[in-house]
């Protein structure tokens, strides 16, 4: 597993629950290190062990933890650069949904050896979509549920999401767009502002 993935799990625990909780997770998972290096690769079992330890330490199902990690990736101030990368996908939430097919390629532009699961969006009508995530790692669909929830809020859209697992490692998220302009949403500008001196 790419170190950025493990680093994101570590950041989620540290930023949301504190350094003490992360220390308890590392002890429970039997880690020999106290922190992950973002640009190294780790055995997939290690990532599974860490996720299991986070779930046990928080007393919450793994699926909920994964969804919270997805929300964290978009909404935490420490990860504003990732939010910006995702928001470049479009002016509105539907535009963003249509950009998800290209997300793995955009991620590789930023980090060449980061391989995100393949994603495929299907429009059923103007307000109903399904997003299929194909990965060798179970649970990526739950992370995407958190990402989608947070970005819907970011765009000011009201959505209903449902997750289902299907054969061959595919996870399907049903997205029902209730309203595109439900709330004001968070401010976002494509261009960086010049600093006035």
N, C-alpha and C positions, 0 to 999 in steps of 0.2 A: 504494500500500500504506500502511496506517495506520502512523504512526510507532511505535506500541507494538510492532508486529511486528518492525520493524527494531531497536528498542531491546532487545527480548528476545534477538535474535540477538547483538547487541553484548554484552549482559550475560552471555550464555552463554559467549562467547569470553573476555571479561575475567575472569569469575569462575572459569572452569575452566582456562584456559591462560595468563592473565596479560595485562597491558597491552601487553607487547612483541609478543605474538602478534596482538593486535587491531591494532596499528600495521602489522604485516606484512600483515594482511588488507586494511586500508584502502588500502595502497599497491598491493597486487596487484589490487584491484578498481578502482583509479583514482578513489577517492572524493576529493571536494574538501573534505569535512568529516571531522573526527576522531571525531565523536560524533553520534548521531541525537537529534532532539527528539521526545519521546514524543507530542506532540499535533499534529504536522504530518503531512501526507501526502506520500508519495514515489512516484516512478514505479516501477511493478512491475518494470521491467527492472533498476533499481538493486538491488532486493531479490534478484533472481536472480543478479546479478553478485556480490553480497556472499556469498550462499550458495555459489556456485561457488568464490570465493576462500577461504572457510573450508574447504571440502572439499579444495581443492588444498593449502592450508597445512598441514592436519592429515594429509594423505595418506589420507583415508578417503572412502568413497562418500557421495554427497549424502544418500541414504536413511538411512544410519547417523547422519549429523550431525543430520538432522531429528528422528530418534527420540531422540537424546540431548538435543536442545533441549526436546522434550516432557517428558522425565524431569526436566530442569533446572527447568522451569516449576513443577513440583509439589514437588520435593524440596529445592531450595536455600533456605537460611534467609532470604535476601534477598527471597524471594517468598512468604512465609508467608501474606500476604493472599489471594493467588490460590488457594493450597491450601485456605484456609478457605472461600472462595467455592465451590470445587468440592465440598468435604465437606458443605456445606449441602444437597447433592443427596440425601442419605439416610444412614440409620444404618448400612447394610451396603453391600457392593460391588454387589449386584444392584439395590438401591434407587438407588445412584449411576448405574448403567447406564441405568435407566429415566428418570433426570432429564436425560440427554444431549440428548433431543429439544428441551428447553427452554433449553439452554445458550446458543445465540445470542441469545435474548431476554433472558436474565439478564445477559449481557455488555453488551447495549445499555443496560440499566438503569444499569450502572456507567459506561459510556463510550458516549454516544449514537451517535457516528459510527463505532463499531467493528462491522464486519459479519463475523461468523464464518460459515464454511460451514454449510449445512444438514446436519443429522444425523438419521438415522432408525434406531432400534433395532428388530430383529425377534427375538422369542423363538421358538426352534425347539423347545425343551423347557426343563426347569428348569435345565439346565447349559450349553446351547448357544445362542449369540446371534450375530447379525451386525449390525454397525454400518456403515451406508452414509454416507459423507461426500461431499457434492456441493459442488464448489468450482471456480472458474475458475483456481485456482492449484494446479498439480500438487505433491503432496507433503504436503498437510495430513493425509492418512491416516497418514503416517509419524510426524508430530508427535503425533497421537492415539494411536498405538501406544506412544510413550514416556509419554504422560499416563496411559494405561490401566495400563501396567506399574507405574509409580510409585504410582498410587492403589490398585492391587491389593495392593502391599506395604504401603501406608499402612493399608488396612483389614485386613491379615493374611490375604488370600485368595491362593490359588494358582491361576493362570490360564495357559492356553496361548493365544497370539495368532498369527494369520496374516494377512498383508496381500495383497490382490489388487487390480489395477486393472481396471476394466471400462469400457464405452463411455461417452461423453458426460461425461468428466471426473469420474466417480464412482470412489471408492476404497472397497473393502469390507474390513472387518476381521472375521475370524471369531474369536469369543471362546469358549473352552471353560473353564468354571469347574470346576476339579478338586476344590477344597475351599474352603469359605467361611471356615473358621477354621483355616487352616494354621499361622499364627503369631499372636503377640499383637497385632501392628500398632502403629502410633504413637498416642500419646495425642491425644485431640481432645475439646474441650468446645464445645457450641453457644454457650453464654453466655460473655462475657468475665468474667474474674475481677476482683473489686474489689481495688484495691491497698491493702494494710494500711499505715498510716503509723505 
